[in-house]
Amino acid sequence: MNKLSKTNYDKLDNLSDNDINYSDIPETDEEFWNDAEVVFPSNKTHLSIRLDDDIISWFKQFGRGYQTKINAVLRSYILNTKKKQSKSRSNASV
């Protein structure tokens, strides 16, 4: 029987930013978020999603509406990514 591993938070807390492997995620900077907009669409789909405990705790610290805030952050990421992809395509066709 497999035991699920537990996160070693002490080890994680002692990591410096230089020790973290970011190779599987794109880097974002201030410019990435400059055009970000919070959008609250009315139609929602109910689903179950698994998120890291620290992600949920971070959003919950701001009180009610944490799920809406998570949705807004995801939407902002998508819209900004689409905008960058559109710019890349138009620059490639020049």
PDB file with one MODEL, atoms N, CA, C and O in Angstrom:
MODEL        1
ATOM      1  N   MET A   1       0.845  -1.176   0.000  1.00  0.00           N
ATOM      2  CA  MET A   1       0.000   0.000   0.000  1.00  0.00           C
ATOM      3  C   MET A   1       0.896   1.246   0.000  1.00  0.00           C
ATOM      4  O   MET A   1       1.816   1.358   0.810  1.00  0.00           O
ATOM      5  N   ASN A   2       0.619   2.165  -0.903  1.00  0.00           N
ATOM      6  CA  ASN A   2       1.401   3.402  -0.991  1.00  0.00           C
ATOM      7  C   ASN A   2       0.956   4.391   0.071  1.00  0.00           C
ATOM      8  O   ASN A   2      -0.238   4.588   0.295  1.00  0.00           O
ATOM      9  N   LYS A   3       1.927   5.005   0.716  1.00  0.00           N
ATOM     10  CA  LYS A   3       1.643   6.092   1.640  1.00  0.00           C
ATOM     11  C   LYS A   3       1.760   7.399   0.881  1.00  0.00           C
ATOM     12  O   LYS A   3       2.710   7.600   0.124  1.00  0.00           O
ATOM     13  N   LEU A   4       0.813   8.273   1.076  1.00  0.00           N
ATOM     14  CA  LEU A   4       0.918   9.583   0.461  1.00  0.00           C
ATOM     15  C   LEU A   4       2.003  10.371   1.168  1.00  0.00           C
ATOM     16  O   LEU A   4       2.093  10.352   2.396  1.00  0.00           O
ATOM     17  N   SER A   5       2.821  11.058   0.401  1.00  0.00           N
ATOM     18  CA  SER A   5       3.883  11.839   1.019  1.00  0.00           C
ATOM     19  C   SER A   5       3.303  13.102   1.642  1.00  0.00           C
ATOM     20  O   SER A   5       2.278  13.612   1.190  1.00  0.00           O
ATOM     21  N   LYS A   6       3.951  13.592   2.661  1.00  0.00           N
ATOM     22  CA  LYS A   6       3.547  14.826   3.328  1.00  0.00           C
ATOM     23  C   LYS A   6       4.550  15.911   2.981  1.00  0.00           C
ATOM     24  O   LYS A   6       5.750  15.649   2.896  1.00  0.00           O
ATOM     25  N   THR A   7       4.072  17.102   2.784  1.00  0.00           N
ATOM     26  CA  THR A   7       4.958  18.224   2.479  1.00  0.00           C
ATOM     27  C   THR A   7       5.801  18.546   3.706  1.00  0.00           C
ATOM     28  O   THR A   7       5.283  18.633   4.820  1.00  0.00           O
ATOM     29  N   ASN A   8       7.087  18.720   3.499  1.00  0.00           N
ATOM     30  CA  ASN A   8       7.986  19.112   4.572  1.00  0.00           C
ATOM     31  C   ASN A   8       8.037  20.637   4.598  1.00  0.00           C
ATOM     32  O   ASN A   8       8.872  21.250   3.933  1.00  0.00           O
ATOM     33  N   TYR A   9       7.135  21.244   5.374  1.00  0.00           N
ATOM     34  CA  TYR A   9       7.023  22.696   5.392  1.00  0.00           C
ATOM     35  C   TYR A   9       8.250  23.366   5.993  1.00  0.00           C
ATOM     36  O   TYR A   9       8.594  24.481   5.599  1.00  0.00           O
ATOM     37  N   ASP A  10       8.914  22.712   6.936  1.00  0.00           N
ATOM     38  CA  ASP A  10      10.135  23.294   7.500  1.00  0.00           C
ATOM     39  C   ASP A  10      11.196  23.446   6.417  1.00  0.00           C
ATOM     40  O   ASP A  10      11.842  24.489   6.310  1.00  0.00           O
ATOM     41  N   LYS A  11      11.371  22.404   5.620  1.00  0.00           N
ATOM     42  CA  LYS A  11      12.341  22.461   4.520  1.00  0.00           C
ATOM     43  C   LYS A  11      11.916  23.513   3.492  1.00  0.00           C
ATOM     44  O   LYS A  11      12.744  24.279   2.999  1.00  0.00           O
ATOM     45  N   LEU A  12      10.628  23.543   3.177  1.00  0.00           N
ATOM     46  CA  LEU A  12      10.097  24.492   2.215  1.00  0.00           C
ATOM     47  C   LEU A  12      10.287  25.935   2.685  1.00  0.00           C
ATOM     48  O   LEU A  12      10.670  26.804   1.901  1.00  0.00           O
ATOM     49  N   ASP A  13      10.020  26.182   3.957  1.00  0.00           N
ATOM     50  CA  ASP A  13      10.180  27.531   4.515  1.00  0.00           C
ATOM     51  C   ASP A  13      11.625  28.011   4.471  1.00  0.00           C
ATOM     52  O   ASP A  13      11.878  29.214   4.408  1.00  0.00           O
ATOM     53  N   ASN A  14      12.567  27.083   4.502  1.00  0.00           N
ATOM     54  CA  ASN A  14      13.982  27.450   4.507  1.00  0.00           C
ATOM     55  C   ASN A  14      14.575  27.603   3.114  1.00  0.00           C
ATOM     56  O   ASN A  14      15.738  27.982   2.975  1.00  0.00           O
ATOM     57  N   LEU A  15      13.789  27.314   2.083  1.00  0.00           N
ATOM     58  CA  LEU A  15      14.291  27.481   0.720  1.00  0.00           C
ATOM     59  C   LEU A  15      14.405  28.960   0.377  1.00  0.00           C
ATOM     60  O   LEU A  15      13.542  29.760   0.741  1.00  0.00           O
ATOM     61  N   SER A  16      15.456  29.310  -0.314  1.00  0.00           N
ATOM     62  CA  SER A  16      15.549  30.669  -0.849  1.00  0.00           C
ATOM     63  C   SER A  16      14.922  30.654  -2.242  1.00  0.00           C
ATOM     64  O   SER A  16      14.694  29.585  -2.808  1.00  0.00           O
ATOM     65  N   ASP A  17      14.648  31.815  -2.785  1.00  0.00           N
ATOM     66  CA  ASP A  17      14.080  31.883  -4.131  1.00  0.00           C
ATOM     67  C   ASP A  17      14.998  31.221  -5.149  1.00  0.00           C
ATOM     68  O   ASP A  17      14.526  30.633  -6.122  1.00  0.00           O
ATOM     69  N   ASN A  18      16.296  31.310  -4.934  1.00  0.00           N
ATOM     70  CA  ASN A  18      17.258  30.708  -5.862  1.00  0.00           C
ATOM     71  C   ASN A  18      17.223  29.186  -5.840  1.00  0.00           C
ATOM     72  O   ASN A  18      17.660  28.546  -6.796  1.00  0.00           O
ATOM     73  N   ASP A  19      16.708  28.596  -4.757  1.00  0.00           N
ATOM     74  CA  ASP A  19      16.636  27.146  -4.637  1.00  0.00           C
ATOM     75  C   ASP A  19      15.389  26.557  -5.299  1.00  0.00           C
ATOM     76  O   ASP A  19      15.286  25.338  -5.441  1.00  0.00           O
ATOM     77  N   ILE A  20      14.459  27.393  -5.699  1.00  0.00           N
ATOM     78  CA  ILE A  20      13.199  26.917  -6.264  1.00  0.00           C
ATOM     79  C   ILE A  20      13.346  26.736  -7.771  1.00  0.00           C
ATOM     80  O   ILE A  20      13.858  27.618  -8.461  1.00  0.00           O
ATOM     81  N   ASN A  21      12.901  25.603  -8.273  1.00  0.00           N
ATOM     82  CA  ASN A  21      12.965  25.308  -9.701  1.00  0.00           C
ATOM     83  C   ASN A  21      11.709  25.850 -10.377  1.00  0.00           C
ATOM     84  O   ASN A  21      10.613  25.324 -10.186  1.00  0.00           O
ATOM     85  N   TYR A  22      11.881  26.908 -11.168  1.00  0.00           N
ATOM     86  CA  TYR A  22      10.772  27.541 -11.873  1.00  0.00           C
ATOM     87  C   TYR A  22      10.732  27.147 -13.350  1.00  0.00           C
ATOM     88  O   TYR A  22      10.024  27.780 -14.132  1.00  0.00           O
ATOM     89  N   SER A  23      11.468  26.128 -13.740  1.00  0.00           N
ATOM     90  CA  SER A  23      11.616  25.799 -15.156  1.00  0.00           C
ATOM     91  C   SER A  23      10.306  25.388 -15.835  1.00  0.00           C
ATOM     92  O   SER A  23      10.209  25.447 -17.060  1.00  0.00           O
ATOM     93  N   ASP A  24       9.304  24.976 -15.066  1.00  0.00           N
ATOM     94  CA  ASP A  24       8.061  24.521 -15.672  1.00  0.00           C
ATOM     95  C   ASP A  24       6.962  25.593 -15.709  1.00  0.00           C
ATOM     96  O   ASP A  24       5.829  25.306 -16.093  1.00  0.00           O
ATOM     97  N   ILE A  25       7.297  26.827 -15.310  1.00  0.00           N
ATOM     98  CA  ILE A  25       6.310  27.891 -15.357  1.00  0.00           C
ATOM     99  C   ILE A  25       6.930  29.140 -15.986  1.00  0.00           C
ATOM    100  O   ILE A  25       8.108  29.422 -15.768  1.00  0.00           O
ATOM    101  N   PRO A  26       6.152  29.885 -16.759  1.00  0.00           N
ATOM    102  CA  PRO A  26       6.704  31.096 -17.374  1.00  0.00           C
ATOM    103  C   PRO A  26       6.903  32.189 -16.318  1.00  0.00           C
ATOM    104  O   PRO A  26       6.109  32.316 -15.386  1.00  0.00           O
ATOM    105  N   GLU A  27       7.943  32.952 -16.473  1.00  0.00           N
ATOM    106  CA  GLU A  27       8.214  34.046 -15.549  1.00  0.00           C
ATOM    107  C   GLU A  27       7.280  35.212 -15.865  1.00  0.00           C
ATOM    108  O   GLU A  27       7.049  35.528 -17.032  1.00  0.00           O
ATOM    109  N   THR A  28       6.753  35.836 -14.845  1.00  0.00           N
ATOM    110  CA  THR A  28       5.947  37.028 -15.029  1.00  0.00           C
ATOM    111  C   THR A  28       6.665  38.200 -14.378  1.00  0.00           C
ATOM    112  O   THR A  28       7.414  38.027 -13.417  1.00  0.00           O
ATOM    113  N   ASP A  29       6.434  39.371 -14.902  1.00  0.00           N
ATOM    114  CA  ASP A  29       7.036  40.574 -14.340  1.00  0.00           C
ATOM    115  C   ASP A  29       5.942  41.629 -14.209  1.00  0.00           C
ATOM    116  O   ASP A  29       4.777  41.358 -14.498  1.00  0.00           O
ATOM    117  N   GLU A  30       6.312  42.821 -13.779  1.00  0.00           N
ATOM    118  CA  GLU A  30       5.322  43.891 -13.598  1.00  0.00           C
ATOM    119  C   GLU A  30       4.553  44.170 -14.889  1.00  0.00           C
ATOM    120  O   GLU A  30       3.344  44.396 -14.865  1.00  0.00           O
ATOM    121  N   GLU A  31       5.265  44.151 -16.011  1.00  0.00           N
ATOM    122  CA  GLU A  31       4.621  44.426 -17.298  1.00  0.00           C
ATOM    123  C   GLU A  31       3.516  43.413 -17.593  1.00  0.00           C
ATOM    124  O   GLU A  31       2.479  43.761 -18.159  1.00  0.00           O
ATOM    125  N   PHE A  32       3.747  42.155 -17.203  1.00  0.00           N
ATOM    126  CA  PHE A  32       2.753  41.109 -17.423  1.00  0.00           C
ATOM    127  C   PHE A  32       1.413  41.483 -16.780  1.00  0.00           C
ATOM    128  O   PHE A  32       0.357  41.226 -17.359  1.00  0.00           O
ATOM    129  N   TRP A  33       1.451  42.081 -15.599  1.00  0.00           N
ATOM    130  CA  TRP A  33       0.232  42.373 -14.847  1.00  0.00           C
ATOM    131  C   TRP A  33      -0.287  43.791 -15.083  1.00  0.00           C
ATOM    132  O   TRP A  33      -1.343  44.142 -14.556  1.00  0.00           O
ATOM    133  N   ASN A  34       0.421  44.616 -15.858  1.00  0.00           N
ATOM    134  CA  ASN A  34       0.003  46.005 -16.076  1.00  0.00           C
ATOM    135  C   ASN A  34      -1.409  46.126 -16.625  1.00  0.00           C
ATOM    136  O   ASN A  34      -2.171  46.993 -16.197  1.00  0.00           O
ATOM    137  N   ASP A  35      -1.759  45.268 -17.564  1.00  0.00           N
ATOM    138  CA  ASP A  35      -3.072  45.360 -18.207  1.00  0.00           C
ATOM    139  C   ASP A  35      -4.110  44.438 -17.565  1.00  0.00           C
ATOM    140  O   ASP A  35      -5.209  44.273 -18.095  1.00  0.00           O
ATOM    141  N   ALA A  36      -3.762  43.845 -16.437  1.00  0.00           N
ATOM    142  CA  ALA A  36      -4.669  42.888 -15.796  1.00  0.00           C
ATOM    143  C   ALA A  36      -5.944  43.587 -15.340  1.00  0.00           C
ATOM    144  O   ALA A  36      -5.903  44.690 -14.796  1.00  0.00           O
ATOM    145  N   GLU A  37      -7.060  42.937 -15.567  1.00  0.00           N
ATOM    146  CA  GLU A  37      -8.352  43.452 -15.147  1.00  0.00           C
ATOM    147  C   GLU A  37      -9.073  42.372 -14.354  1.00  0.00           C
ATOM    148  O   GLU A  37      -9.031  41.193 -14.707  1.00  0.00           O
ATOM    149  N   VAL A  38      -9.725  42.782 -13.296  1.00  0.00           N
ATOM    150  CA  VAL A  38     -10.548  41.848 -12.533  1.00  0.00           C
ATOM    151  C   VAL A  38     -11.912  41.814 -13.193  1.00  0.00           C
ATOM    152  O   VAL A  38     -12.566  42.846 -13.344  1.00  0.00           O
ATOM    153  N   VAL A  39     -12.341  40.617 -13.588  1.00  0.00           N
ATOM    154  CA  VAL A  39     -13.620  40.440 -14.264  1.00  0.00           C
ATOM    155  C   VAL A  39     -14.436  39.436 -13.459  1.00  0.00           C
ATOM    156  O   VAL A  39     -13.936  38.368 -13.107  1.00  0.00           O
ATOM    157  N   PHE A  40     -15.665  39.769 -13.173  1.00  0.00           N
ATOM    158  CA  PHE A  40     -16.546  38.897 -12.413  1.00  0.00           C
ATOM    159  C   PHE A  40     -17.707  38.445 -13.293  1.00  0.00           C
ATOM    160  O   PHE A  40     -18.777  39.053 -13.250  1.00  0.00           O
ATOM    161  N   PRO A  41     -17.520  37.389 -14.094  1.00  0.00           N
ATOM    162  CA  PRO A  41     -18.610  36.916 -14.951  1.00  0.00           C
ATOM    163  C   PRO A  41     -19.734  36.313 -14.112  1.00  0.00           C
ATOM    164  O   PRO A  41     -19.511  35.839 -12.998  1.00  0.00           O
ATOM    165  N   SER A  42     -20.935  36.339 -14.664  1.00  0.00           N
ATOM    166  CA  SER A  42     -22.094  35.871 -13.903  1.00  0.00           C
ATOM    167  C   SER A  42     -22.317  34.361 -14.012  1.00  0.00           C
ATOM    168  O   SER A  42     -22.824  33.755 -13.068  1.00  0.00           O
ATOM    169  N   ASN A  43     -21.956  33.741 -15.132  1.00  0.00           N
ATOM    170  CA  ASN A  43     -22.189  32.309 -15.299  1.00  0.00           C
ATOM    171  C   ASN A  43     -21.026  31.517 -14.734  1.00  0.00           C
ATOM    172  O   ASN A  43     -19.878  31.715 -15.132  1.00  0.00           O
ATOM    173  N   LYS A  44     -21.322  30.628 -13.811  1.00  0.00           N
ATOM    174  CA  LYS A  44     -20.286  29.819 -13.166  1.00  0.00           C
ATOM    175  C   LYS A  44     -20.624  28.343 -13.349  1.00  0.00           C
ATOM    176  O   LYS A  44     -21.792  27.961 -13.427  1.00  0.00           O
ATOM    177  N   THR A  45     -19.581  27.526 -13.414  1.00  0.00           N
ATOM    178  CA  THR A  45     -19.742  26.080 -13.443  1.00  0.00           C
ATOM    179  C   THR A  45     -19.248  25.525 -12.122  1.00  0.00           C
ATOM    180  O   THR A  45     -18.127  25.808 -11.698  1.00  0.00           O
ATOM    181  N   HIS A  46     -20.078  24.744 -11.484  1.00  0.00           N
ATOM    182  CA  HIS A  46     -19.686  24.142 -10.210  1.00  0.00           C
ATOM    183  C   HIS A  46     -18.782  22.950 -10.486  1.00  0.00           C
ATOM    184  O   HIS A  46     -19.138  22.062 -11.261  1.00  0.00           O
ATOM    185  N   LEU A  47     -17.611  22.928  -9.852  1.00  0.00           N
ATOM    186  CA  LEU A  47     -16.727  21.786  -9.985  1.00  0.00           C
ATOM    187  C   LEU A  47     -15.856  21.668  -8.754  1.00  0.00           C
ATOM    188  O   LEU A  47     -15.767  22.580  -7.933  1.00  0.00           O
ATOM    189  N   SER A  48     -15.231  20.542  -8.654  1.00  0.00           N
ATOM    190  CA  SER A  48     -14.308  20.303  -7.555  1.00  0.00           C
ATOM    191  C   SER A  48     -12.895  20.449  -8.103  1.00  0.00           C
ATOM    192  O   SER A  48     -12.562  19.867  -9.135  1.00  0.00           O
ATOM    193  N   ILE A  49     -12.069  21.222  -7.417  1.00  0.00           N
ATOM    194  CA  ILE A  49     -10.693  21.438  -7.856  1.00  0.00           C
ATOM    195  C   ILE A  49      -9.778  21.313  -6.643  1.00  0.00           C
ATOM    196  O   ILE A  49     -10.110  21.760  -5.546  1.00  0.00           O
ATOM    197  N   ARG A  50      -8.645  20.709  -6.859  1.00  0.00           N
ATOM    198  CA  ARG A  50      -7.688  20.549  -5.770  1.00  0.00           C
ATOM    199  C   ARG A  50      -6.595  21.600  -5.906  1.00  0.00           C
ATOM    200  O   ARG A  50      -5.912  21.686  -6.926  1.00  0.00           O
ATOM    201  N   LEU A  51      -6.448  22.400  -4.846  1.00  0.00           N
ATOM    202  CA  LEU A  51      -5.427  23.436  -4.807  1.00  0.00           C
ATOM    203  C   LEU A  51      -4.569  23.224  -3.569  1.00  0.00           C
ATOM    204  O   LEU A  51      -5.018  22.638  -2.584  1.00  0.00           O
ATOM    205  N   ASP A  52      -3.351  23.698  -3.626  1.00  0.00           N
ATOM    206  CA  ASP A  52      -2.453  23.581  -2.482  1.00  0.00           C
ATOM    207  C   ASP A  52      -3.023  24.341  -1.288  1.00  0.00           C
ATOM    208  O   ASP A  52      -3.653  25.388  -1.439  1.00  0.00           O
ATOM    209  N   ASP A  53      -2.787  23.788  -0.096  1.00  0.00           N
ATOM    210  CA  ASP A  53      -3.299  24.413   1.127  1.00  0.00           C
ATOM    211  C   ASP A  53      -2.850  25.865   1.274  1.00  0.00           C
ATOM    212  O   ASP A  53      -3.634  26.721   1.685  1.00  0.00           O
ATOM    213  N   ASP A  54      -1.591  26.143   0.938  1.00  0.00           N
ATOM    214  CA  ASP A  54      -1.091  27.504   1.114  1.00  0.00           C
ATOM    215  C   ASP A  54      -1.762  28.483   0.151  1.00  0.00           C
ATOM    216  O   ASP A  54      -1.910  29.662   0.472  1.00  0.00           O
ATOM    217  N   ILE A  55      -2.167  28.005  -1.025  1.00  0.00           N
ATOM    218  CA  ILE A  55      -2.874  28.861  -1.978  1.00  0.00           C
ATOM    219  C   ILE A  55      -4.231  29.253  -1.393  1.00  0.00           C
ATOM    220  O   ILE A  55      -4.596  30.429  -1.390  1.00  0.00           O
ATOM    221  N   ILE A  56      -4.972  28.266  -0.900  1.00  0.00           N
ATOM    222  CA  ILE A  56      -6.289  28.523  -0.310  1.00  0.00           C
ATOM    223  C   ILE A  56      -6.158  29.432   0.907  1.00  0.00           C
ATOM    224  O   ILE A  56      -6.934  30.376   1.059  1.00  0.00           O
ATOM    225  N   SER A  57      -5.190  29.160   1.772  1.00  0.00           N
ATOM    226  CA  SER A  57      -4.994  29.987   2.972  1.00  0.00           C
ATOM    227  C   SER A  57      -4.714  31.430   2.603  1.00  0.00           C
ATOM    228  O   SER A  57      -5.220  32.350   3.245  1.00  0.00           O
ATOM    229  N   TRP A  58      -3.909  31.631   1.569  1.00  0.00           N
ATOM    230  CA  TRP A  58      -3.562  32.993   1.160  1.00  0.00           C
ATOM    231  C   TRP A  58      -4.811  33.749   0.724  1.00  0.00           C
ATOM    232  O   TRP A  58      -5.018  34.892   1.130  1.00  0.00           O
ATOM    233  N   PHE A  59      -5.645  33.116  -0.099  1.00  0.00           N
ATOM    234  CA  PHE A  59      -6.855  33.790  -0.563  1.00  0.00           C
ATOM    235  C   PHE A  59      -7.871  33.969   0.571  1.00  0.00           C
ATOM    236  O   PHE A  59      -8.549  34.994   0.637  1.00  0.00           O
ATOM    237  N   LYS A  60      -7.978  32.986   1.456  1.00  0.00           N
ATOM    238  CA  LYS A  60      -8.952  33.068   2.548  1.00  0.00           C
ATOM    239  C   LYS A  60      -8.622  34.178   3.541  1.00  0.00           C
ATOM    240  O   LYS A  60      -9.514  34.673   4.229  1.00  0.00           O
ATOM    241  N   GLN A  61      -7.348  34.576   3.625  1.00  0.00           N
ATOM    242  CA  GLN A  61      -6.985  35.607   4.591  1.00  0.00           C
ATOM    243  C   GLN A  61      -7.681  36.937   4.303  1.00  0.00           C
ATOM    244  O   GLN A  61      -7.767  37.796   5.180  1.00  0.00           O
ATOM    245  N   PHE A  62      -8.174  37.107   3.084  1.00  0.00           N
ATOM    246  CA  PHE A  62      -8.850  38.343   2.713  1.00  0.00           C
ATOM    247  C   PHE A  62     -10.358  38.282   2.964  1.00  0.00           C
ATOM    248  O   PHE A  62     -11.080  39.237   2.680  1.00  0.00           O
ATOM    249  N   GLY A  63     -10.825  37.152   3.497  1.00  0.00           N
ATOM    250  CA  GLY A  63     -12.233  37.052   3.878  1.00  0.00           C
ATOM    251  C   GLY A  63     -13.118  36.469   2.790  1.00  0.00           C
ATOM    252  O   GLY A  63     -12.665  35.766   1.887  1.00  0.00           O
ATOM    253  N   ARG A  64     -14.407  36.793   2.916  1.00  0.00           N
ATOM    254  CA  ARG A  64     -15.407  36.251   1.993  1.00  0.00           C
ATOM    255  C   ARG A  64     -15.048  36.548   0.542  1.00  0.00           C
ATOM    256  O   ARG A  64     -14.407  37.552   0.232  1.00  0.00           O
ATOM    257  N   GLY A  65     -15.480  35.647  -0.336  1.00  0.00           N
ATOM    258  CA  GLY A  65     -15.272  35.857  -1.761  1.00  0.00           C
ATOM    259  C   GLY A  65     -13.951  35.327  -2.278  1.00  0.00           C
ATOM    260  O   GLY A  65     -13.531  35.675  -3.381  1.00  0.00           O
ATOM    261  N   TYR A  66     -13.287  34.482  -1.488  1.00  0.00           N
ATOM    262  CA  TYR A  66     -11.971  34.003  -1.919  1.00  0.00           C
ATOM    263  C   TYR A  66     -12.053  33.183  -3.204  1.00  0.00           C
ATOM    264  O   TYR A  66     -11.129  33.228  -4.017  1.00  0.00           O
ATOM    265  N   GLN A  67     -13.131  32.440  -3.404  1.00  0.00           N
ATOM    266  CA  GLN A  67     -13.256  31.668  -4.643  1.00  0.00           C
ATOM    267  C   GLN A  67     -13.421  32.593  -5.844  1.00  0.00           C
ATOM    268  O   GLN A  67     -12.883  32.323  -6.918  1.00  0.00           O
ATOM    269  N   THR A  68     -14.155  33.670  -5.664  1.00  0.00           N
ATOM    270  CA  THR A  68     -14.319  34.653  -6.728  1.00  0.00           C
ATOM    271  C   THR A  68     -12.984  35.306  -7.051  1.00  0.00           C
ATOM    272  O   THR A  68     -12.687  35.571  -8.216  1.00  0.00           O
ATOM    273  N   LYS A  69     -12.184  35.565  -6.036  1.00  0.00           N
ATOM    274  CA  LYS A  69     -10.865  36.160  -6.259  1.00  0.00           C
ATOM    275  C   LYS A  69      -9.954  35.187  -7.027  1.00  0.00           C
ATOM    276  O   LYS A  69      -9.218  35.599  -7.923  1.00  0.00           O
ATOM    277  N   ILE A  70     -10.009  33.908  -6.675  1.00  0.00           N
ATOM    278  CA  ILE A  70      -9.218  32.906  -7.407  1.00  0.00           C
ATOM    279  C   ILE A  70      -9.642  32.908  -8.869  1.00  0.00           C
ATOM    280  O   ILE A  70      -8.797  32.890  -9.764  1.00  0.00           O
ATOM    281  N   ASN A  71     -10.946  32.930  -9.110  1.00  0.00           N
ATOM    282  CA  ASN A  71     -11.463  32.964 -10.480  1.00  0.00           C
ATOM    283  C   ASN A  71     -10.955  34.204 -11.223  1.00  0.00           C
ATOM    284  O   ASN A  71     -10.564  34.122 -12.387  1.00  0.00           O
ATOM    285  N   ALA A  72     -10.963  35.351 -10.539  1.00  0.00           N
ATOM    286  CA  ALA A  72     -10.523  36.603 -11.163  1.00  0.00           C
ATOM    287  C   ALA A  72      -9.046  36.552 -11.527  1.00  0.00           C
ATOM    288  O   ALA A  72      -8.652  37.039 -12.587  1.00  0.00           O
ATOM    289  N   VAL A  73      -8.231  35.970 -10.666  1.00  0.00           N
ATOM    290  CA  VAL A  73      -6.796  35.843 -10.957  1.00  0.00           C
ATOM    291  C   VAL A  73      -6.586  34.937 -12.166  1.00  0.00           C
ATOM    292  O   VAL A  73      -5.780  35.253 -13.041  1.00  0.00           O
ATOM    293  N   LEU A  74      -7.297  33.826 -12.224  1.00  0.00           N
ATOM    294  CA  LEU A  74      -7.184  32.919 -13.370  1.00  0.00           C
ATOM    295  C   LEU A  74      -7.642  33.600 -14.660  1.00  0.00           C
ATOM    296  O   LEU A  74      -6.999  33.457 -15.700  1.00  0.00           O
ATOM    297  N   ARG A  75      -8.754  34.341 -14.594  1.00  0.00           N
ATOM    298  CA  ARG A  75      -9.243  35.036 -15.782  1.00  0.00           C
ATOM    299  C   ARG A  75      -8.243  36.087 -16.245  1.00  0.00           C
ATOM    300  O   ARG A  75      -8.001  36.223 -17.445  1.00  0.00           O
ATOM    301  N   SER A  76      -7.667  36.820 -15.324  1.00  0.00           N
ATOM    302  CA  SER A  76      -6.674  37.837 -15.669  1.00  0.00           C
ATOM    303  C   SER A  76      -5.480  37.206 -16.365  1.00  0.00           C
ATOM    304  O   SER A  76      -4.967  37.749 -17.343  1.00  0.00           O
ATOM    305  N   TYR A  77      -5.041  36.065 -15.865  1.00  0.00           N
ATOM    306  CA  TYR A  77      -3.922  35.351 -16.480  1.00  0.00           C
ATOM    307  C   TYR A  77      -4.269  34.948 -17.919  1.00  0.00           C
ATOM    308  O   TYR A  77      -3.466  35.136 -18.834  1.00  0.00           O
ATOM    309  N   ILE A  78      -5.458  34.400 -18.106  1.00  0.00           N
ATOM    310  CA  ILE A  78      -5.887  33.960 -19.439  1.00  0.00           C
ATOM    311  C   ILE A  78      -5.964  35.141 -20.406  1.00  0.00           C
ATOM    312  O   ILE A  78      -5.445  35.065 -21.520  1.00  0.00           O
ATOM    313  N   LEU A  79      -6.605  36.224 -19.989  1.00  0.00           N
ATOM    314  CA  LEU A  79      -6.754  37.383 -20.869  1.00  0.00           C
ATOM    315  C   LEU A  79      -5.400  37.978 -21.244  1.00  0.00           C
ATOM    316  O   LEU A  79      -5.175  38.345 -22.397  1.00  0.00           O
ATOM    317  N   ASN A  80      -4.513  38.069 -20.281  1.00  0.00           N
ATOM    318  CA  ASN A  80      -3.186  38.622 -20.550  1.00  0.00           C
ATOM    319  C   ASN A  80      -2.390  37.697 -21.460  1.00  0.00           C
ATOM    320  O   ASN A  80      -1.677  38.170 -22.346  1.00  0.00           O
ATOM    321  N   THR A  81      -2.498  36.401 -21.259  1.00  0.00           N
ATOM    322  CA  THR A  81      -1.800  35.432 -22.104  1.00  0.00           C
ATOM    323  C   THR A  81      -2.321  35.510 -23.536  1.00  0.00           C
ATOM    324  O   THR A  81      -1.535  35.497 -24.483  1.00  0.00           O
ATOM    325  N   LYS A  82      -3.645  35.589 -23.700  1.00  0.00           N
ATOM    326  CA  LYS A  82      -4.235  35.712 -25.041  1.00  0.00           C
ATOM    327  C   LYS A  82      -3.744  36.978 -25.729  1.00  0.00           C
ATOM    328  O   LYS A  82      -3.440  36.967 -26.922  1.00  0.00           O
ATOM    329  N   LYS A  83      -3.668  38.075 -24.967  1.00  0.00           N
ATOM    330  CA  LYS A  83      -3.214  39.343 -25.526  1.00  0.00           C
ATOM    331  C   LYS A  83      -1.772  39.218 -26.019  1.00  0.00           C
ATOM    332  O   LYS A  83      -1.438  39.694 -27.104  1.00  0.00           O
ATOM    333  N   LYS A  84      -0.922  38.577 -25.218  1.00  0.00           N
ATOM    334  CA  LYS A  84       0.483  38.397 -25.607  1.00  0.00           C
ATOM    335  C   LYS A  84       0.596  37.473 -26.819  1.00  0.00           C
ATOM    336  O   LYS A  84       1.415  37.714 -27.706  1.00  0.00           O
ATOM    337  N   GLN A  85      -0.218  36.419 -26.864  1.00  0.00           N
ATOM    338  CA  GLN A  85      -0.192  35.509 -28.009  1.00  0.00           C
ATOM    339  C   GLN A  85      -0.637  36.228 -29.276  1.00  0.00           C
ATOM    340  O   GLN A  85      -0.081  36.008 -30.352  1.00  0.00           O
ATOM    341  N   SER A  86      -1.633  37.081 -29.140  1.00  0.00           N
ATOM    342  CA  SER A  86      -2.125  37.835 -30.291  1.00  0.00           C
ATOM    343  C   SER A  86      -1.037  38.782 -30.800  1.00  0.00           C
ATOM    344  O   SER A  86      -0.856  38.914 -32.010  1.00  0.00           O
ATOM    345  N   LYS A  87      -0.319  39.436 -29.902  1.00  0.00           N
ATOM    346  CA  LYS A  87       0.769  40.330 -30.297  1.00  0.00           C
ATOM    347  C   LYS A  87       1.875  39.541 -30.986  1.00  0.00           C
ATOM    348  O   LYS A  87       2.442  39.996 -31.979  1.00  0.00           O
ATOM    349  N   SER A  88       2.180  38.357 -30.458  1.00  0.00           N
ATOM    350  CA  SER A  88       3.228  37.521 -31.055  1.00  0.00           C
ATOM    351  C   SER A  88       2.853  37.119 -32.472  1.00  0.00           C
ATOM    352  O   SER A  88       3.692  37.150 -33.372  1.00  0.00           O
ATOM    353  N   ARG A  89       1.602  36.744 -32.670  1.00  0.00           N
ATOM    354  CA  ARG A  89       1.141  36.333 -34.006  1.00  0.00           C
ATOM    355  C   ARG A  89       1.200  37.500 -34.987  1.00  0.00           C
ATOM    356  O   ARG A  89       1.625  37.338 -36.131  1.00  0.00           O
ATOM    357  N   SER A  90       0.769  38.682 -34.529  1.00  0.00           N
ATOM    358  CA  SER A  90       0.774  39.824 -35.443  1.00  0.00           C
ATOM    359  C   SER A  90       2.191  40.278 -35.747  1.00  0.00           C
ATOM    360  O   SER A  90       2.449  40.764 -36.849  1.00  0.00           O
ATOM    361  N   ASN A  91       3.113  40.138 -34.812  1.00  0.00           N
ATOM    362  CA  ASN A  91       4.517  40.470 -35.081  1.00  0.00           C
ATOM    363  C   ASN A  91       5.155  39.454 -36.012  1.00  0.00           C
ATOM    364  O   ASN A  91       6.021  39.805 -36.813  1.00  0.00           O
ATOM    365  N   ALA A  92       4.737  38.202 -35.916  1.00  0.00           N
ATOM    366  CA  ALA A  92       5.299  37.148 -36.771  1.00  0.00           C
ATOM    367  C   ALA A  92       4.855  37.303 -38.217  1.00  0.00           C
ATOM    368  O   ALA A  92       5.569  36.900 -39.135  1.00  0.00           O
ATOM    369  N   SER A  93       3.679  37.886 -38.424  1.00  0.00           N
ATOM    370  CA  SER A  93       3.160  38.023 -39.787  1.00  0.00           C
ATOM    371  C   SER A  93       3.673  39.280 -40.483  1.00  0.00           C
ATOM    372  O   SER A  93       3.387  39.492 -41.661  1.00  0.00           O
ATOM    373  N   VAL A  94       4.416  40.102 -39.780  1.00  0.00           N
ATOM    374  CA  VAL A  94       4.928  41.347 -40.368  1.00  0.00           C
ATOM    375  C   VAL A  94       6.107  41.084 -41.245  1.00  0.00           C
ATOM    376  O   VAL A  94       6.667  42.015 -41.824  1.00  0.00           O
TER     377      VAL A  94
ENDMDL
END
